[in-house]
Amino acid sequence: MNPDSYLPVLLFIIIAFGVGVGPLVAGRVLGPHRPNPDKLAPYECGFEAFGDARMQFDIRFYLVAILFILFDLEIAFLFPWAVSLDSIGFLGFVAMMVFLAILVVGFVFEWKKGALDWE
């Protein structure tokens, strides 16, 4: 291999590093730096930080997060399917209906178990 063939890759890495690190350095050098206790305090949803950071959370937080990811991924699959529905035909339609039916069964199961109820 000719070392000249690696020049574009090297240039790409240098430019990518510059685009990634350049704005951070520019913001640090050019931006104002006026710290005070309020700015340096940890921020947690508008409340003062309290307790240990390693405290246990209610399992419902995780259930809601998992359900959000599940249905967010469902939408991510639905957009390309809807765009290519003409080309994939009836078999693609049936496959997506099976996929959606499985998700609906899971959603109904979670609903019946009370995972969506917040007390």
N, C-alpha and C positions, 0 to 999 in steps of 0.2 A: 504494500500500500504506500501510496505517495503521501508524505506528511502534509502536502498542500490540501489534500482532500479533507483534512480535519479542521482547516481554518474556518469554514462556515459554522461548524459546531462550536468551536471555541468562541467565535464572535457572538453566537447566540447565547452562550452561557454568560459571557461578560455583559451583554445587553440585558439579559434577564436579571442578573444580579443587580445591575444599576437601576433597573426599573423597580425592583423590589426594595432595595435598601436606600436608594437615592431619596425618595420622599420622606422616609423616616429620619434620615440624617438632616435633610433640609428643614424639616419641622422642628427638630431638636435645636438646630443652630439658629434658625431665623425666628422661631416662635418665642413668645414671652414666657418667662419662667418666674412666676410670683407665687410660691407655695404659701399656704396658710393652713391652720389646723382643720378647717372645714373641707378644704380641697383634698387633704391628705387622709381624711377619715375614710374607713371602708364604707361603701354604700351598699345597702341591701334593701331593695324595694321601698325606699323612702323611710325605713325604720332604722334606728340605731342598731348596730350589730350586738347580738346578745347570745350567750350560751357558747357551747363548743361547736366548732365547725364540723365535728365528726358525729354529731347527734343523729339519732335514727329518724328517718322520715316515714310518714304514713305510706303504706303500700299503694294507696289510691293515687298518689302522685305518679308512681311508676306505671300503674295501669292506664292512666290517662295519657301518659307519654307514649306508651306502646300502642295504644289505640290510635293516637294521632299519627304516629309513623305509619301504621298499617294503612289507614285510609288516605294518607298523603301519598303513599306509594301506589295505592289504587288509582288515584287521579293521574299520577305520572304514567301509568300504563294505559289509561283511557285516552289520553290525548293522541299519542301516535296511532293507537288502534282506530280512533275515529277518523284520522286523516287518511289512513291507508285502507279503510273499509272497502272501497271499490276494488282494490287490487287483491285483497285476501279472500274475498267472496264469502259464501255462506258458511264454510268450515271455520273461517276466522271469527265470524259472528257467533257461531255455536260455542267455540272455545272461550270467547270472552264472556258469554252468558254463563257458562259453567264456572268460570273464575269469579264472576260477580255473585253467583248463587252461593258459592263456598264462603265468600266474604259476608254475605247477608246472614247465612246460618251462624257464622261466628259472632256477628253483631247481635243477633237475637239471643244467642247463648249468653253473651256478656250482659245484655240487658236483663234477661231473666235472673241471672245470678246476682244482680244488683251492683255490678261494677261501675255503672254509670251514675248511680245515686250518690250524691254528696251530702253528708249530714252536717 
